[in-house]
Amino acid sequence: MESFVFCLAEFRKLRDAKTEDSDNETLIHSFRTAVSAFDPTPLADEDSDWNLMLDEIIDGLW
């Protein structure tokens, strides 16, 4: 549960920092770095919901 809450908090930071002009890849990299340092499990599986969502952000779908 602690990892899930941490991921949500980091995602909120990403969402708050995201603008039309922001570099999505830099934001995603910061998110991945923070989450992986805390607990690498949420991003370990390439097909996880977290990774799929991050790919969508990079692709401009969010």
N, C-alpha and C positions, 0 to 999 in steps of 0.2 A: 504494500500500500504506500509506503514511504517513497518508493521509486516512482510510482504513478503520480503522486502529488508533486514530486520534484519535476517530472516531465511536464506536467500541466503548468507549473509556475514558469518554467523555462519557455514553454510555448507561448505563454502570455507575454513574456518579455519580447519574444520574436514578433508576435502579432502587433504589439505596441510600437515596435521599432520599424515595422514595415510601412513603407510609403510607396507611391508610384515610382519614385526615383531611386528607391533603395536597391542595393545589390543583393538580390535574393540568395545567391550562392554564399556570400559572406555571412548573411544572417543564419543560413542553414548550417554553415560550418561552425559558427559560434554555438548554436544549439547542440549540434552533435558533440562538440568538444565538452561542453558543460555536462550534458547527460552522460556521456561515456566516462567522464572522470568520476561521476557520482556512482553510476551503475551501468555497465556496458550491455546488460541484458536487453533493455527495450529496443536497442538498435542492432542487436547481433544478427537477427534474421533479416535478410534483404527484403523479404516479402511481408514484414511486419506492417501493421497499420501505420505506425509512426513513420517508417521509411517510405511507404506509399504516399502518405500525406506530404512529406517533405519533397518528394519528387514532383508532386502536383504543384507545390509552391514554386519550385524552380521552373517548371514548365509554364508558369503564369496563370494557372487555373484558379488560384486563390487571390 
